[in-house]
Amino acid sequence: MKRFSILFFSFFIFSSCGINGITNDFDELSDSEKMMVTQLSSFNNLNNDLIYEISGSQLLEELKSKDKSLVYIFANGCSSNLQNYLDQIEYYAEEYGYNLYLVMSGFSRLEATTSQSLNSPLFAISAEQYETKKSRKYLNAFRKDLGYDDFVSEHGRHGAYMFFEGDSLVDLKYSLIP
């Protein structure tokens, strides 16, 4: 029984969204997938066939010029019932007038994202900008750059859906469904 419990626990841990990758998993991509990934130089003329690596400070600078934005940080292929399909998030953003920024937390299971029919460019947190390939470290640093920690301290709420007015984080939600 003890052996079964350990096996079940191990399966649960490795199949969960929280353990999508200990590192950013860039080295696990195929050559053609690696060709899709580039460092962001500008938010002008983004190509939906590419994935732009960004830092939180780059994104925050872009948000300054927008009235309302929705930033969604997600793990590719996460089967959590809290994760909506990305096209549904696009629909929500369009319906409510948000500029949408879809940000991957790493490259594991990339095909689960790139196989979807999306109208929005894709972004990924730049491990290089944060000088670590450890996903938990760069994810926390990215969120901190966006004001996530300050918002949580003040309001006591967490969430993957980050709502901005200009460069100010005004709300966090776990789900887009009320």
PyMOL commands that set and color helices and strands:
alter all, ss='L'
color gray80, all
select helices_A, chain A and resi 2-15+17-19+26-28+31-36+56-63+86-96+111-114+135-145+148-155
alter helices_A, ss='H'
color red, helices_A
select strands_A, chain A and resi 37-39+51-54+68-74+99-104+122-125+161-165+168-173
alter strands_A, ss='S'
color yellow, strands_A
deselect
rebuild
show_as cartoon
